[in-house]
Amino acid sequence: MLVAGWLLLTASVFGQLPAEKQLEPPLDGREGRQLLLENFRPVPQLKVEQHPLTRAKFPVVDIHSHPDYRLKHSQEELAGYVELMQRNNIALCVSLDGKLGDDWQEHADYVWSKHREKFVIFVSIDFRGDGKAEDPKTWDCQRPEFARHVARQLADAKTRGASGVKFFKQFGLEWRDADGSLIRIDDPRWEPIFEACGELGLPVLMHVADPIAFFLPIDETNERWEELHRHPEWSFHGKDFPKHAELTDAFLRIVKRHPKTKFIGAHVANNVENLAEVGQWLDEHPNLFLEFASRIAELGRQPYTARKFLIKYSDRMLFGTDGPWPETRMRLYWRFLETFDENFPYSEKEFPPQGLWNIYGVGLPDEVLRKIYFENAANLIPGVKERLSDIMRK
């Protein structure tokens, strides 16, 4: 009945009704009337055990956070988030908002002036530089020595305390070459960058592609239709973009070419809908690791498969949230990982942001929780082990 109800929600969603329909009774689902999606407020009638958690069982390293971006460079907001971290047993976070060159110091001052023990920093690469956004021919990445220059910048960033490198999804989906085509993430021109990361011991966290639904037509068969209706700019369907598999294949070619470089696939390498395939990737590439920021929605709707996956590959999984988020959402991560609770939300929002469903806990064993929460990060990311040691001594 629930599926049938959803199929009745047509293009009139969110009140976009033809003018001649405006005077008709509201589509509130009552007395036999149809129902607008925006008016649907199902109240679950399940009576099951609940174990809300307010604190992680072990110290946590959140390797995917954006304190500058989400907290708007506010020291007051940052201090409030550090207090939230302490309440929830988040020992430290990896900030992915760092920059190279002259821009390094501004972000370092933001997170380190008062909270150096709570953050390590990954840097991102500026492919545009001083070039004109609308004219890729003017971008820095078109210069013959660009990759070598970036390699030198990475070496400098390492001496300043950088712990890794972050590639955003614009790499492969937005940034363009001189001829206007999308830049290929496995273009040989970037080889010196990935080689340098391996030599410097800087892990590379890459956001490649996006959820598979974003590459499919926005129609009645798309399970993320409601989300894409609100954010049509998130769609990568059509001839202007590569296929989802083309992007992940290119990412894996990079991983294979650089066995000495440690790669972290952001958001379960954006293939969380197919954990069997992701497991094959891990089996074939020992230098590949994963984190699941903003993907407990996907993991939690396949709890049996996800639990087996997380246990089998517990040495390769890292904890991430994509926050800072409100405390309610952060605590849902502990509930998902530590309990066997059923049918609970993965977000504090009235309309969940990544799929109209609830999730189920995977109740991981303590030895797996320890690896995912902090041990793997300590072994992989420079600066984490030292900060954890200091925190645990206090």
C-alpha positions, 0 to 999 in steps of 0.5 A: 500500500505504501508503494502504491501511495507513492505512485499516486504522487504525480507532478503536482508535488509541492503545490505546483498545480495547474491554475484550473485545479487551484480551487479544488479541495486540498490534496490532503489524502483525507476522505478519499482525496489524493495526497501531495507529497509535501503533505505526507506525514506517515506516523510509524505504528511499530512498537520496537526497542529503542536505544538512542545513544548520546555518546560513541562507545570509543573515541572517534576520528571523523575523517570527513568534516568541513568546519570552515565551510559549514561553520562560516569561518566563525570562531564562536561556531567552531568553539561550540562544535568542539564542545559537541565533539567532547560530549559525543566522544569525538576525539578529533576531526579531519578538516577537508577545507585546507588550501595550498600555497598562500591560502594555507595559513588562513584556514590553519589559523582558523582551526589551529589557533585554539583547537590544534589538538582537535583537527588535522588538515587535508588540502585541496588543489586549485585547478583554476587559479587566477583564470577566468571561471568561464574560460578554461583555457586561462586556468592554471591546470592548462600550464605544462608545469602545473602538476609539478608545481602542485607537487612542490606545493604539497611538499611545502604543505607537508612541512606546514603540517598538512596530513592529506589531500582532498579531491572534490567531485568537481574533478570529473564533473565540473572542471573543464579542459581547454577545449571545454570538455570535462577534465578526466580524473585519470588524465596522465597530466595529473600523474605527478600529483598522485606520485607526490602524495605517495612519496610524501605519505599524504593519503588522498581522499577522493569524492568521485561521482555521486549516488547512482540515482543522480546519473539516472533520468529524473522520472517516476522510477528514480528512488531519489526523485523527491531529492532531485526535484528539490535540487535539479542541479544535483543531476548528472544525467545526460550527454553532458556528463560521463556515466557513473561507471566511467567515473569509478573506473577512472578512479580505480585506474588511478588507484592501480597506477599508484600502489604506494599512494593511499586512496580513500574513497569518499562516501563508500566510493559513491557506490554504496548501492552495490557493496559486493562490487565495492568489496571486489575493488578492495580485494583488488586494490590493497591501497584503497580505503573507504569512509561512509560520510553521509551514507548511513542512509544507504548502509542502514537500509541494507543492514544485513549486507552492510554489517557483513561488509563492515566486519569483513573490511573492518581494516579498510573502513574509516569513520566520517560524517561530512559535518559538522551536523546538528547533534541529533544527526551526529548521535544517529551515527552511534545508534546505527553502528552500535545498536540493532535498533529498527526503523529509525531516522538517519536525519533530524530533518522532517523530510530526510535528505537522502532517500525517503526511508528509515534505517536499521542498526548494524550492531558492530562488535567492539573490535570492529568499532575500535578500528572504524572509529579511530584505529584505522585513521591513526594508522593511515593519516599523519598527525592522528596517532599523536593527537590521540595519544595526547588526548588519551593521556589527559 
